[in-house]
Amino acid sequence: DCYSDRGQGYRGKTSITKQGYSCQSWNSQNPHSHPYNSSLYTDDDLSSNYCRNPGGLRSAPWCYTTLSNLSWQSCNITAC
């Protein structure tokens, strides 16, 4: 399981951050509210809590965490 470039095309099923935290579902606004959803980012597969890089805005796949005190983190995925 790896990503190319900035990971915008990554469609794997990793849902854990680099430090081992679970990812918040992209369809959820709890514990972190955010602007990303599957209707706005139709090509980015935001239907679950899998690591993604919607819009290619960050340098690698990432997710919002389920921890209230840590908003987001890069995921435990290596570059190809």
C-alpha positions in Angstrom: 0.0 0.0 0.0 1.7 3.2 -1.2 0.9 6.6 -2.7 2.3 8.5 -5.7 3.0 12.2 -6.0 1.0 14.0 -3.3 -1.4 11.1 -2.8 -4.5 12.7 -4.3 -5.1 9.5 -6.3 -4.6 7.2 -3.2 -7.6 4.9 -2.8 -6.3 2.4 -0.3 -8.1 1.5 2.9 -5.6 2.7 5.5 -7.4 4.7 8.2 -4.7 5.1 10.8 -2.3 8.1 11.2 1.5 8.0 11.5 1.2 7.9 15.3 -1.5 5.2 15.3 -4.6 7.3 15.8 -7.9 6.4 14.2 -9.3 8.6 11.4 -12.6 10.4 11.7 -15.1 9.6 8.9 -15.1 12.3 6.2 -18.9 12.4 6.4 -18.7 13.3 10.1 -18.2 16.7 11.6 -17.4 15.3 15.0 -15.0 15.8 16.8 -13.7 18.1 14.0 -15.8 20.2 11.7 -14.3 20.6 8.2 -15.2 21.6 4.6 -14.5 18.2 3.0 -17.4 16.0 1.9 -18.2 13.6 -0.9 -20.6 15.9 -2.7 -17.9 18.7 -3.1 -15.0 16.4 -3.6 -16.7 13.9 -5.9 -13.4 12.4 -7.3 -11.7 11.9 -3.9 -13.7 9.0 -2.5 -14.6 10.5 0.9 -17.2 7.9 1.7 -15.5 6.4 4.7 -12.7 7.2 7.2 -9.9 6.2 4.8 -6.8 8.4 4.4 -7.1 10.8 1.5 -5.7 14.0 0.2 -8.7 15.8 -1.1 -7.8 18.4 -3.7 -4.1 17.5 -3.3 -3.7 20.3 -0.8 -1.3 18.5 1.5 1.9 16.6 0.7 0.6 13.1 1.4 -2.7 11.3 2.4 -4.0 12.4 5.7 -7.1 12.4 7.8 -8.8 14.2 10.7 -8.3 12.2 13.9 -10.9 11.0 16.4 -9.0 12.8 19.1 -10.6 16.1 20.2 -7.2 17.7 20.9 -5.5 16.7 17.6 -7.2 17.9 14.4 -5.4 16.1 11.6 -2.3 14.1 10.9 -0.6 12.5 7.9 -1.3 8.8 7.6 1.0 5.7 8.0 1.4 5.2 4.2 4.7 5.2 2.3 5.4 6.9 -1.0 5.8 4.4 -3.9 
